[in-house]
Amino acid sequence: MSGNYPIKSMQMFFLLLFALPVLGAQYFSLDQSPLGWVSAILSLCLLVLLLGLVLARLPQGVVRNSVGLGMITLLACYFFGQFVSYYLQGSYFNQQFYFHFNLRSVTQTWAVYWPLTAIFLVWLACLWLCFLRYRNHVDTSKPSEAFLFGLLAAALFLDPGLRQSAIASLNGDNLPEIRSLAEVDWQRMKLNQAAVENQEFSASAGKNLVLVFMEGLDTIYTEDEIFPALTPNLNRFNEEGWQLDNLRPVEGSLWTMGGIVSSLCGTPLLHDFGLDGNVVLFTGFLDQASCLPDVLDKAGYRQVFMGGASMDFGGKGEFLGAHAFDKVLGREELIPELDDPSYLGGWGLYDESLLALAAEEYAELAEMDRPFNLSLLTVDTHHPTGEPSPGCPSYERIDNSILHSVHCTDFLVGRFIDQLKQHPAYENTVIVLASDHLGMRNNAFSLFPENYERKLYFSVLNAQPAVPADRLATPMDLAPTLLSLMQVQHNASFLAGGDLSQGEMLTIEDAEIFAQRQELIRFINSNYLSSQGTGGVLYSLEQSRLAEFDFSQHVNDPELSSRGLSFTSVGDDPFILLPELTIDSPAQARLYVTLETDQASAFTLYYESDENPDYSEANTISHSTAAGENHLVFNLDDVA
């Protein structure tokens, strides 16, 4: 009997402490339904009741202490992680949250939002102290295991975020399972089969490119009826150039790297690699896709990417470096270029500093005797509060930090473009200003009109395509459209995007196929446009030893390292016999080869077949190669 009051006290303290992040999450949720609040509170009450009953079943001492602290820490991480997700993006755990769920991105995020780290540690300490105070004063009643499992099931069902995720997952399970490309109706799904074949492509140079991705800056901020004079420069550029008024985001393009990948590669950042965070970008994800910088590289462009934040965050550096950017410059690389290295915001360089350095980079690139691509990513408008450069004018109409940041970025981008206009190279340069994604939950959301349909911002200077501004578009259409605007001649293919000057890739009527189309893209990205990480790799040089190969007499000094197999050719017919490999389903198999050579030649694959068990000219697949690095894909559909 003496234990009843302490156990109730412990549960009351736990209820109050755990309620802080739970109620905070609902406060920041974009779905402000009363049912969500009630459901979240009921779920919490059941979990706290369950916690007390489980502790009562455990013997005092090490077992109760270890299990109790473990359960409390696990619940604390879940509830606080949920709060952080709602605070940053207004929603429960989703793809963009998991994408950043790796050590490098998490540590950088915590460094920016360090007060949240401090709050979490103090709050967790309070939970531990509460447990240690009451751990040996528990109710002696021991309900059945069935009752405990019932409590757990009810608590999980009532959790609004978990319930919605489960429903979405079940809806996804209703889509037909995809096992091979033979099942794809390319025309109906409006996907480009040539992109999967990854055929060799050629390209010749057109105009230079300056591409500015503006962090979370979508079209609502340019609406004078909503925010008068907030973006005078962007509105001025809209009048001077050409813009898209109907650019809509899709799944896989809703955060920075998703937006960049979708815009540059013509396919959204969708994959089947589980909840591994942006580690997918370090393991060959989409390395077989032909992206805009790959095409420009083939055309001889010098390419530089600059951003104020670290290039480690979100895997930007790895991905951009793998797709032909000559220089990828972020916080660590650019700080030494500042007059005052301490003049930094939470994420890194202010947009003021970034755009000043970008103007210098533009002048240097323009002096080179080759075309160039200068791509930038701003950061001052980062949710949820923004951080405007100190040297910017404030927005006078409304005192709001996000609006001040948007007004500041507009001012700085306007000044940057006006600087470029003074340079002789400007006339041969296409200027593109684009959202990287729709702004996530921020402190200006309460000022948005109800039912306003938000869209991505996209404006172009120095190019006047015959494209209606209201043409329906997605970020995947931007790469092929930009190449057309730049007058780059090429025959590269993009999986899910098309040149808008040739018509719309998708229409409103395609809504009925959209979910299936996205799942097809996920499957193709993971299994056919990515060389690693899928679990479907049958053979790789990384799995081999030099003794497993046979070489012709025309191969000298073979060496196998982490970079691949290297050798010197001393004749006209160097060939290598790979270890024997049986392919059960050749219609689904591809051989990916990266070949670096000092002269143009041909790469020929000889194989055995049931009809002809010997290597012969009849059983060959060949690709021509150029001097330099070649990315080859052998389609093994015809291999018996």
VODO-22412 format. One record per residue (C-alpha): residue in one letter; x, y, z. Coordinates in steps of 0.1 Angstrom, whole numbers, plus 5000, padded with zeros to 4 digits. Each point is the difference from the previous one (the first is absolute). Layout:
REM residues N
AXYZ ...
REM end
This chain:
REM residues 640
M500050005000 S502850245007 G501249974964 N496850144984 Y500750365007 P503749994987 I499149824968 K497250254993 S502550285007 M502549854976 Q497449964973 M498850355005 F503550144997 F500649794969 L496750124985 L500950365006 L503649974986 F499149794970 A497050244992 L502550284993 P501349874967 V496749834991 L498050325003 G502850204984 A499949774970 Q496250054996 Y500550385004 F502450014970 S498049744980 L498650134967 D497049785007 Q498350195028 S497049775004 P498549965035 L500049624994 G503850014997 W500450175033 V497749765019 S501449694983 A503650115009 I499150065037 L498149675003 S502949814984 L502550165025 C497849915030 L499849644989 L503849984995 V500750165034 L497649755016 L501749724982 L503450125011 G498949985037 L498549664997 V503049854982 L502350145027 A497849845026 R500749654985 L503750045002 P502249895030 Q501750285019 G503650064993 V502149994968 V497149864978 R497550275010 N502650284998 S501349894966 V496749934984 G498450315015 L502750244989 G500049834966 M496350034995 I499950365012 T502950104977 L498449824970 L496750195006 A501850325006 C501949974966 Y496749924982 F498050285015 F502750264997 G501049884965 Q496350044990 F500050355015 V503050094980 S498549874968 Y496850205005 Y502050315011 L502249994968 Q497549894974 G496549995015 S499549634996 Y500849655014 F503149804990 N500149984962 Q502549944972 Q501750345004 F500449945038 Y501549654995 F502250134971 H501850235025 F500249735027 N503749924999 L502950115022 R501450294979 S496650164993 V498749955035 T503150155017 Q499950304977 T496350055006 W500549985038 A502850254997 V497750254983 Y497149945024 W502249965031 P497350135024 L497949704991 T502949775009 A500350175034 I496349985006 F500049634991 L502849925024 V498450195029 W496649844993 L501549654998 A501950055033 C496650105016 L498549674987 W502949805013 L499850175035 C496349945002 F500549634993 L502949975024 R497950175027 Y497049764997 R501649694985 N499549785031 H496550135009 V497849834975 D496549845001 T500249635006 S497149914977 K501149804970 P497550024971 S500149734973 E502350014971 A496950024977 F498950315018 L503450164996 F500149924963 G496550144996 L501250335017 L503050014976 A497949944969 A497450275010 A502850255008 L501649944966 F496750024982 L499150335017 D503450164991 P498950234972 G503350014981 L500649635002 R496449924990 Q500250234969 S503449844990 A498549655003 I497050094979 A502350154973 S502249695001 L497049774996 N498850214971 G503449974984 D499849625004 N496949994978 L502150114970 P501149724977 E503449855008 I502750084974 R502549724992 S501550104967 L500050264973 A498149774977 E496950085021 V500350384994 D497550174977 W502450284991 Q497550194979 R497249995025 M502350095029 K501650284980 L503549895008 N503050014977 Q501349654993 A503250134984 A501150145033 V500049655015 E502149874971 N502450285008 Q501250014964 E503150194992 F499250374994 S501850284983 A499750385007 S501250324986 A500250335019 G497550285000 K499750295024 N501450035034 L497849935030 V499650175034 L497549805021 V498950135034 F498149775023 M498350215026 E499349825033 G496349945005 L499050314981 D496849924981 T497650214980 I497850125029 Y502650245011 T499950174966 E496350075003 D499650385005 E496449965011 I501249785029 F503450155008 P500350344984 A503550104988 L501549695017 T501949894968 P500450304977 N503049864982 L498649654993 N496850174987 R502250234979 F501749694985 N496749844994 E499150304978 E503450004982 G500249624993 W497849694999 Q498549815029 L498149695007 D496850065020 N498949645003 L503149825013 R498949745025 P502049795025 V499849625001 E501149745025 G503749975000 S500550384994 L498750145032 W503350095017 T503450154989 M501749694986 G496749864987 G499550334981 I503550024987 V500149644988 S496550034984 S501050324982 L503449884988 C499349644992 G496449994987 T499049745026 P498950055037 L502149895029 L498049675006 H501749685009 D499549655015 F503050015024 G498150025033 L500450265027 D503850054994 G499950384998 N502050174974 V502549725001 V498549904967 L501850294984 F503349865011 T499449654985 G499550064963 F496350115001 L499050144965 D503749994989 Q498849844968 A497450284993 S500950264974 C499550335019 L500350364987 P503650055012 D501049674983 V498650134967 L501850335005 D503249825009 K499849804967 A499650344983 G503250145015 Y498650225028 R501950115031 Q497649945029 V500050155035 F497449955028 M500050245030 G497950005031 G500250165034 A499449695020 S502349705003 M500149774970 D500049715024 F496450085010 G497549794981 G502749844979 K500350304976 G503749984996 E500149634992 F497250024975 L501050314982 G503749884998 A498849684984 H498150194974 A502850194983 F500350325020 D503650114999 K499850195033 V497449955028 L500550285026 G498250025033 R500450145035 E503449845006 E501550094966 L498650364999 I500750125036 P503750064992 E498950234972 L498250245024 D501550325012 D498649925034 P499849625005 S497850045030 Y497350184980 L497749694999 G496549905006 G498849685016 W500249804968 G503150164986 L500650294977 Y497350264998 D498650054965 E501750345000 S503449845001 L499149714977 L498750224972 A503050235003 L502349714996 A497849864972 A500450334981 E503849975002 E499749634988 Y497850114971 A502750254989 E502749735002 L497949754980 A499250264974 E503750054993 M500549644991 D499849894964 R497249755006 P496350015009 F499149975037 N497349915025 L499950195033 S497449855023 L499250155035 L497949915030 T498950275024 V499249945037 D498850325018 T496349904995 H500449665017 H497049905021 P498750035026 T501150365008 G502550104973 E503250205007 P500450314978 S503450134992 P500850295024 G500750244972 C496449974985 P497150245003 S497149885020 Y496549944986 E498050305012 R496549874996 I500149715024 D502449925028 N500749634994 S503449834998 I499249784970 L498650304981 H503150205009 S502149714987 V498149984967 H500250384995 C503749975007 T500749724975 D497950194974 F502250315006 L503249804998 V499049794969 G498950324983 R503450175007 F501849684988 I498149984967 D500550384994 Q503849945005 L499949724974 K498350234976 Q503050235000 H502349724988 P500549944962 A499349635005 Y496450075012 E498650014965 N501149644995 T498749885034 V496749855009 I499050115035 V497649765019 L498550085034 A498149715016 S498649875033 D501949695012 H496749895016 L496850145015 G500750185033 M499549765030 R498250105031 N501250355011 N498850295021 A498450174969 F497549724994 S497450165022 L500050294975 F499249784970 P496450024986 E498049685006 N499849764970 Y502850194981 E501549754976 R503750045004 K502349944971 L503850014993 Y501750324987 F501849984967 S501150304979 V502550034971 L501950294985 N501750014966 A497749744985 Q496650044985 P498549664992 A496749964984 V498549845030 P496850115018 A500750115035 D497149795014 R501349674985 L499849735026 A503549905011 T501949815027 P503650045011 M500949704978 D499350214969 L502650275009 A503249824988 P498849924964 T498350354998 L503150185012 L502249824974 S497550124973 L500150355013 M503850005000 Q499949874964 V502249705010 Q499749734973 H499949655015 N498349664999 A500049925037 S496749875015 F498350075033 L497849755017 A497150205013 G500450354985 G499650164966 D500850324981 L497150235007 S500550174967 Q498849674984 G496949985022 E498949885034 M501549685014 L497049955023 T496450135000 I497450035027 E498449694986 D503149805009 A499150025037 E498549654998 I503449844991 F502250235021 A500449775030 Q500949704978 R502450224980 Q501850115031 E500549645011 L501349914966 I502550295002 R501049885035 F500749654986 I501950124969 N502150255020 S501049735024 N500649714976 Y501050154967 L501350365005 S502149915031 S503049774999 Q500249925037 G497949965031 T497249804985 G501049665012 G499649884964 V503750024990 L500949664985 Y503750094995 S502350295007 L503750064997 E499950095037 Q499249635007 S503049874980 R503749925003 L502550034973 A500749634998 E496449944988 F500750184967 D501749874968 F501750264978 S501149994964 Q503750064991 H499150364991 V499250095036 N502950125021 D500350085037 P496449935011 E499250145034 L496849975020 S499250275025 S497150195016 R499950214968 G499549704978 L502249794976 S502850194983 F502449874974 T502250114970 S499149894965 V503049894979 G498249884969 D496850024980 D498049745018 P500250025038 F497349785015 I499049895035 L498249685010 L497750075030 P499049725024 E497149794987 L496650145009 T496649844993 I497250244994 D496649845007 S498050304988 P501950184972 A497050214992 Q500650185033 A503850024999 R502350294992 L503850025000 Y501350345011 V503550094990 T501950325007 L503050014977 E502750264999 T502350004970 D502550234983 Q498649954965 A496849934981 S499349634995 A497349745006 F499049795029 T498649664990 L498449745022 Y500349644989 Y497749745016 E499149634997 S496549884992 D498249674999 E499950014962 N503750094997 P502149895031 D503150184987 Y500950364999 S499450134965 E499150314980 A496449885000 N499850045038 T501250355005 I498750345012 S502250304992 H500150375010 S502350264985 T502150205025 A501650345000 A503250125016 G499450065037 E497449855023 N497149804984 H496949875018 L498849694981 V496949795006 F499649664983 N496449894997 L500049625004 D496449954988 D501249814969 V502549785018 A498749645000 
REM end
